[in-house]
Amino acid sequence: MPLSEKNKNIRKAYFDGFENPEEFKTLSTWFDSVEGEAMLDPLQQEQSRAKIRKRLLESVKNVSPKSTVTYLRPLLRVAMVIGVVGIAAWVLHYYTNNIYKELDVSAIAEIMPVQDSIRLTFEDGKVVLLSPDSGANRTIGSSQAIIDGELIYNASSEAVVNNIVTTPQGNIFRINLPDGTKVWMNAKSELSFPSRFLGPERNVRLQGEAYFEVSEDDKQPFVVAFADQKVRVLGTHFNIAAYRDGTQRTTLMEGRVQLERGAEKIPLLPNEQVIVMGNKLQKRTVDASEYSAWKDGYFVFHNATPNQIMEELTNWYDLKIKSDVGSSTERFSGKISQKMNLAEVLEVLQVAGIHFKIGENKLKHKEIEFQKQSL
C-alpha cells in the first residue's frame, strides 16, 4: 500500500533510530498491512542495518518481559522486510530462549522422564527401535533378540556386524553381549560393539555411562575404549562414566582392571577410582557401590556442583539447562530415588540448601536454572 507523507516521516525516523510511543503504534499498524511496496533501495538498506541492530538490542534490553512480545513483532517485520536475516535470527533466538514463565510445583510434578525409544543401529545404517518395557519378546535379525526387556546376542551366529545401541534421556537399558558380558547402559549413552568377538581382544567403545559385568576369558581380554582412555580387563565388575561434556571416571567394584591413556597405565583394585582432573588422571579410594546405584534407579551425587546436578537431571527428565552457573561453592552429596517426580527431587535438594527453578520458554521447552541464595 502507498505510504502517506506522515508514515514516510515515521519510517525515516525509525530507521534513524527514533520514535515516540504514538509513532511506534502508527508504524506497527502500517507494518501489519504493508505488502512490500515502497521499501528502501539496497543502498539505504545497507546503511540502515547497523542502526536497526542497535535498535533491536536496546529494545529487548529496556522493555519488560510482558511487553517484549508485542514490541518484537514489528521489529521482526522490519528486519525481514528489509532483508536483515541475521538480525531476525538473533531476535528469534532471544524470543524463544529468554522469555519464559516460571512453573509452579504442580506443573513441575508433571515433568516425567523422557520415554523415547532405544535405538539399535547396524553398520549398514539400518535402525531398529527397541521398546524393552513393552513386555513383548521378539527376534531381531539373525543374532539378536529382546527377552524380558534385555537385548540378548546369540554367540553361535556366524554373522559379524557392528552394532550401536543408543539410549535417550530417561532410559536405562541392559545388554547381554555375545561373550556373556552383561552391560547396563545409563541414559544418553552409546555403546558400539560387534555381533561376535573375533581376534585377540573383545573391543567395545562407550560414550556416556555404563556398568559392566565382564565374562571371564584369560585368552581374550575385554577392552572398553572411551574418550582418550581404555580399560583392559579379564573378568570383573566396573563402572565407566564418560559423557561428552561431563566428568570422566572409572570405578572398580570387583576384580582388577588397568586404565590406559597413551603410555600411562594405572592399575585399579576394588573400591578404587580414576577420575580426570584437568588433563591429569587421579586415583582415589571410594565406596564403589555408590557409583553403580544409578542402575538400580537412583540419582547419586558426590560433592556435586549445581552444574553437575543439572546435567544429571537433564539426562533423565525432559529439561534443558537455561544457563551455566560457572564456579559455585554450593555442593550436594546424597542418593535420591528416580521414582520421585521432578518436584519431589527438587524439594529434597532444596532441603539440602540447593535451589533450582523450572521455567518454560515460548517453544514449550522446559528449562532448569540454579538459584543462588543470598546470605
Secondary structure as UniProt FT lines:
FT   HELIX           5..15
FT   TURN            16..17
FT   HELIX           21..33
FT   TURN            37..38
FT   HELIX           42..62
FT   HELIX           65..81
FT   TURN            82..83
FT   HELIX           85..98
FT   STRAND          100..102
FT   HELIX           105..109
FT   STRAND          118..122
FT   TURN            123..124
FT   STRAND          127..130
FT   HELIX           132..134
FT   STRAND          138..140
FT   TURN            141..143
FT   STRAND          144..147
FT   TURN            148..149
FT   STRAND          150..153
FT   TURN            155..156
FT   STRAND          162..167
FT   TURN            169..170
FT   STRAND          173..176
FT   TURN            178..179
FT   STRAND          182..185
FT   STRAND          189..194
FT   STRAND          202..213
FT   TURN            218..219
FT   STRAND          222..226
FT   TURN            227..228
FT   STRAND          229..233
FT   STRAND          237..242
FT   TURN            244..245
FT   STRAND          248..254
FT   STRAND          257..261
FT   TURN            262..263
FT   STRAND          264..268
FT   TURN            270..271
FT   STRAND          272..277
FT   TURN            278..279
FT   STRAND          280..285
FT   HELIX           288..296
FT   STRAND          298..304
FT   HELIX           306..316
FT   STRAND          320..321
FT   STRAND          332..337
FT   TURN            338..339
FT   HELIX           342..351
FT   TURN            352..353
FT   STRAND          356..361
FT   TURN            362..363
FT   STRAND          366..370
//
